[in-house]
Each structure stands twice: as structure tokens, then as C-alpha cells.
């Protein structure tokens, strides 16, 4: 098997904990473009062609030697160029990222609601990865898996890039036991515990996933921890045995007890205004349990966070009323 040649190291440093963008000019149909500028303008679309020209003029697009690439540089298949993306204006998420475990190989963080795990779309510097790189002074930190922006709880990061694959394989091969907690309505007619199995699909560009007929690809164990007759709520323990997008949210909705604060299930609601942190999705990645593939150490880690609707429902309902 032919080993893939790794790309050259970036000539640009990180900015605010965010790596520069690396672009490799494709081969094969390289004759379509006479210059590097032509390719990048087409790649990023007509709407951003002016920005590409500005970046070339300012010397912000560089080659492997760190020197600015002129706009009229002849197109060369396989060539790498780097630049820093234009960062959007972001509303700071006013909650800390806490550390529950740190050693020479790992950082396990306790992520708050509303904070994305890694840079993507409109969330770049206000992400757990960028924050931790800045706060811990570990620029090589990388995410071994992702947790939805609206979900709080445990996320595993790797300290050394060459070890990242070993930890990613834990999640890929389902060798990590993940346990979540959630707050949702209590239904006395629902027999628990129950294992929900279904086929879940999510098309690219759509906000929600959905269940469809066919061979199940998603499996979740749902257990009742406790319930409160006073407000009709319950706290649930959710153990995903597979890892489909929005799996727990879809399965709880299919049981007739959708999670509190969910803007997508059972119905898509109006987007929450930027800076409104009053009603987080009541879903928490509570536990991670795994055997370290490098040290052999057994880890059982637990989030210290609480779900607001369970700890203080009066505050929760005040947030729902906009008070």
C-alpha cells in the first residue's frame, strides 16, 4: 500500500488559536487555470473574487517558503498555498471551558452549551479548540471527536498531532462508552428502560435528521433517573451505542419526550438571537469511559456541569418568558 506523503508544515503561525487555511492545487484538470489566482477565484466563488484579489494584493497568500504568492503565479498542480481566513464577528460565549483531565497525551474538557468544538462556519475563534489552544498555550492541540455546539459536556482533545489518530480510532471503533443526561417531559405511560433502534439519515444542507424505513443504523439506551411530579419533568440517562448525527435528540422525540430547549425537534423554531444564552438545550455529555490506547490507563471521566432546567426550573421558565 502506497503511503501518502504528508503536506509540508504551515509557514504561517496560528492566529487566535486558529490554524491558517491550507489549499492544495488539484492535478488532472490543472490546464483549466493559467494562474493560482484564477483557481482560487473559481474555488471560492464569484462573490468572494474581490476578497481573493485583495488578499493577493496585500501579500496574505503565501507558499511553502512563507513568501507571498503573486496573483499571476503560473498554476502548478500539487502546489500548496496558505492564508488566514477572514474571521466573522462573533458573540463571546460567557462560560468557561473547564478541564477535568490533563496529561502528556490528552486534555479532556468540560464544554459549556453554545460553544462549538472546532472552527466551522460562523464559529471560529469562539470554539473550544481555539480557546484551549490560547488558554493552555498548546498550539498543536487537536479534537479527537466533536460535540454539538448546543450540547454541553466532555470532549477529548489530543496534545500531539501524531497521536491523534490513535484516539480518533477509539470513537470510530466504538471503544468509548459515552453516557449523556437529558431533561425532558415525563410520560408515565413510557416503559423504561428501552433500547431505541431505527435508521436515521441527515441530508447535507438540512438542519434536521429524520428516521426512515430500513436497516437500523442508530441505537440508544434510554433510562429514567428520576422525575418530578411538580412540573412534569424527568431526568434521563442516555447511552448511544452508535453515533448518528442528532441521534439522541431524534430518538427522544420519537418516544414522545423531546428534550427541553431543542430548537430543531420536534419542530424547527425561529433562530435564537446571538447573545441569548438563557435556554440551552438540556443535553449533557456526562461520562466518557475508555482505555488509553497509548498508556493502557483506564479512564472514567465525569462532567461537573448541571442541567439548568433540572437544577432551577423557575429560572428556566423565566428565560422562556424572556425575563
C-alpha positions in Angstrom: 0.0 0.0 0.0 1.4 3.3 -1.0 1.9 5.7 1.9 0.5 9.2 1.5 3.1 12.0 1.6 2.3 14.4 4.4 1.8 18.1 3.4 4.6 20.5 4.2 4.4 22.3 7.5 2.5 25.6 7.6 4.7 28.7 7.1 2.1 30.8 8.9 1.5 30.7 12.6 -1.9 30.3 14.2 -4.0 33.4 14.8 -6.1 33.5 17.9 -5.8 29.7 18.2 -7.0 29.1 14.7 -4.9 27.4 12.0 -4.4 29.0 8.6 -6.3 27.6 5.7 -4.2 25.2 3.5 -5.1 24.7 -0.2 -3.6 22.2 -2.5 -3.9 23.0 -6.1 -5.5 19.9 -7.8 -3.9 17.9 -10.6 -5.5 16.3 -13.5 -7.5 19.2 -14.9 -4.9 21.8 -13.9 -4.9 23.1 -17.5 -8.2 24.8 -16.7 -6.4 27.6 -14.9 -3.5 29.7 -16.1 -2.7 31.2 -12.7 -3.1 30.5 -9.0 -5.4 33.5 -8.8 -7.8 32.0 -11.4 -8.1 28.8 -9.5 -8.7 30.4 -6.1 -11.2 32.9 -7.6 -13.2 30.0 -9.1 -12.8 27.8 -6.0 -14.2 30.4 -3.6 -16.9 31.7 -5.9 -17.6 35.0 -7.7 -19.0 36.6 -4.6 -15.5 36.3 -3.0 -13.4 37.0 -6.0 -12.8 40.6 -4.9 -11.6 39.4 -1.5 -9.2 37.0 -3.2 -7.7 39.9 -5.2 -7.4 41.9 -2.0 -5.5 39.1 -0.3 -3.1 38.7 -3.2 -2.5 42.5 -3.3 -1.8 42.5 0.5 0.6 39.6 0.2 -1.6 37.4 2.5 -1.5 34.3 0.4 1.9 32.5 0.8 3.7 29.5 -0.4 5.6 26.8 1.4 8.6 29.1 1.8 6.4 31.7 3.6 6.8 34.2 0.8 3.8 36.0 -0.8 2.5 34.3 -3.9 1.9 36.9 -6.7 -1.5 36.8 -8.3 0.0 35.9 -11.7 1.9 32.9 -10.5 1.6 30.1 -13.0 -0.7 27.3 -11.9 1.2 24.3 -10.7 -0.7 21.1 -9.9 0.1 19.9 -6.3 1.3 23.3 -5.1 0.3 24.3 -1.6 -0.7 27.8 -0.6 -1.8 29.1 2.9 -3.7 32.1 4.2 -5.7 33.1 7.2 -9.5 33.1 6.7 -11.5 36.3 7.3 -12.9 35.7 10.8 -16.5 36.7 11.4 -17.6 38.9 14.2 -18.5 36.5 17.0 -20.5 37.0 20.2 -18.4 35.7 23.1 -19.9 32.7 24.9 -19.7 33.9 28.5 -19.0 30.5 30.1 -15.6 28.9 30.8 -14.2 25.7 29.3 -13.2 23.6 32.3 -10.6 20.9 32.4 -11.4 17.6 34.0 -8.2 15.7 33.0 -4.9 16.6 31.5 -1.7 14.6 30.9 1.1 14.4 28.4 -1.3 13.0 25.7 -4.8 14.2 26.5 -6.9 17.2 27.5 -10.4 16.3 28.4 -12.5 19.5 28.6 -16.0 20.1 30.1 -17.5 22.3 27.3 -20.4 24.7 28.0 -23.5 24.9 26.0 -23.4 27.2 22.9 -19.7 26.8 22.3 -18.7 24.9 19.1 -16.0 22.2 19.5 -13.9 23.2 16.4 -13.8 26.2 14.0 -16.6 25.9 11.4 -18.8 28.3 9.6 -19.6 31.4 11.7 -17.9 29.9 14.8 -14.1 30.3 14.6 -12.3 31.9 17.5 -15.2 31.3 19.8 -14.7 27.5 19.8 -13.5 25.1 22.5 -10.4 24.2 20.4 -9.3 27.8 19.8 -9.9 28.8 23.4 -8.0 25.9 24.8 -5.1 26.5 22.5 -4.9 30.1 23.7 -5.5 29.4 27.3 -3.3 26.3 27.7 -0.6 27.5 25.3 -0.8 24.3 23.3 -1.0 25.3 19.6 -0.8 21.6 18.5 -4.0 20.7 20.4 -6.5 18.8 18.2 -10.0 17.4 18.7 -10.4 13.6 18.7 -14.2 13.9 18.2 -16.9 16.6 18.2 -19.7 17.5 20.4 -22.6 19.6 19.0 -22.4 23.3 19.7 -25.7 23.2 21.7 -24.7 20.2 23.8 -22.5 20.6 26.9 -20.1 18.2 28.4 -17.0 16.2 27.9 -14.8 16.5 24.8 -11.4 14.7 24.3 -8.5 16.7 22.8 -5.1 15.3 21.9 -1.8 17.1 22.7 0.4 15.7 20.0 -0.7 15.6 16.3 1.0 12.2 15.6 -1.1 10.6 18.4 -4.5 12.0 17.3 -5.3 9.0 15.1 -5.0 6.6 17.9 -7.6 8.4 19.9 -9.9 9.1 17.0 -9.9 5.3 16.4 -11.4 4.8 19.8 -14.5 6.7 18.7 -14.5 5.3 15.2 -14.4 1.7 16.6 -16.9 2.4 19.4 -14.4 1.7 22.1 -15.5 4.7 24.1 -18.5 4.4 26.4 -20.4 7.7 26.3 -23.2 8.5 28.7 -25.5 11.6 28.4 -28.0 13.2 30.7 -31.1 15.0 29.5 -34.2 16.8 30.8 -37.4 16.2 29.0 -41.1 15.8 29.9 -42.1 12.8 32.0 -44.5 10.3 30.4 -45.8 7.7 32.9 -47.0 5.5 30.0 -43.5 5.2 28.7 -41.9 1.9 29.7 -38.2 2.4 30.6 -35.5 1.4 30.2 -35.9 0.9 26.5 -33.4 0.5 23.6 -34.5 2.5 20.6 -33.3 1.2 17.2 -34.0 3.0 13.9 -32.5 4.2 10.7 -31.5 7.9 10.8 -30.5 9.9 7.8 -29.4 13.6 7.5 -29.0 15.1 4.1 -26.3 17.7 3.5 -27.7 21.2 3.9 -30.6 20.2 6.0 -31.0 21.3 9.6 -32.6 18.1 11.0 -32.1 14.4 10.7 -35.0 12.0 10.3 -36.0 8.4 10.7 -36.7 6.4 7.6 -37.6 2.7 6.9 -34.7 0.3 6.5 -31.9 -1.4 8.4 -31.3 0.3 11.7 -28.1 2.3 11.9 -28.8 4.1 15.2 -29.2 2.5 18.7 -29.8 4.3 22.0 -30.5 3.1 25.5 -32.9 5.4 27.4 -33.2 5.1 31.2 -35.2 7.1 33.7 -33.1 8.6 36.5 -35.8 10.5 38.4 -38.9 12.5 37.7 -40.7 15.5 39.4 -44.5 15.4 39.7 -44.5 19.1 40.5 -43.5 20.2 37.0 -43.9 17.1 34.9 -40.2 16.8 34.1 -37.8 13.9 34.2 -34.1 13.4 34.1 -32.9 10.7 31.8 -29.7 8.7 31.2 -29.0 8.2 27.5 -26.4 5.8 26.2 -25.8 6.0 22.5 -24.5 2.7 21.1 -23.9 4.2 17.7 -23.0 7.8 16.6 -25.5 9.2 14.1 -26.0 12.9 13.8 -28.6 14.2 16.4 -29.3 10.5 17.3 -30.3 11.1 20.9 -32.5 14.1 20.1 -34.3 12.2 17.3 -34.8 9.1 19.5 -36.2 11.1 22.4 -38.5 12.9 20.1 -39.7 9.5 18.6 -40.5 8.4 22.2 -42.7 11.5 22.6 -40.4 13.2 25.1 -38.3 15.7 23.1 -35.5 17.4 25.0 -36.2 20.8 26.6 -34.7 23.7 24.8 -34.3 21.9 21.5 -34.7 24.4 18.6 -34.9 21.6 15.9 -37.0 18.8 17.4 -39.9 18.1 17.2 -40.2 21.3 15.1 -37.7 23.8 13.8 -38.2 27.1 15.7 -37.0 30.6 15.0 -33.3 31.0 15.4 -32.1 32.2 18.8 -30.7 35.7 18.6 -26.9 36.0 19.0 -26.0 36.5 22.7 -29.2 34.9 24.0 -27.9 32.1 26.3 -31.0 31.8 28.5 -32.4 28.4 27.4 -29.7 25.9 26.5 -30.5 22.5 25.1 -31.0 20.2 28.0 -28.4 17.6 26.9 -25.1 16.9 28.7 -22.3 14.5 27.8 -21.9 13.3 31.3 -19.4 10.5 31.2 -16.5 9.2 29.0 -15.1 5.8 29.7 -12.2 4.2 27.7 -8.8 2.5 27.9 -6.0 4.8 26.8 -4.5 3.3 23.6 -1.0 4.6 24.4 -0.7 4.2 28.1 -3.2 1.5 28.9 -4.7 3.6 31.6 -8.4 3.2 32.3 -10.3 6.5 32.3 -13.7 7.1 33.6 -14.4 10.9 33.5 -17.4 12.8 34.6 -18.7 16.3 33.7 -19.2 18.6 36.7 -21.9 20.6 34.9 -25.7 20.6 35.7 -28.7 21.0 33.5 -30.4 24.3 34.3 -34.0 23.1 33.8 -33.5 20.5 36.5 -31.4 22.5 39.0 -33.6 25.6 38.8 -36.8 25.3 36.7 -38.1 28.7 37.9 -35.1 30.3 36.2 -35.6 28.2 33.2 -39.2 29.2 32.7 -38.2 32.9 33.3 -35.8 32.5 30.4 -38.5 31.0 28.3 -40.7 34.1 29.0 -37.9 36.4 28.1 -37.5 37.8 31.7 
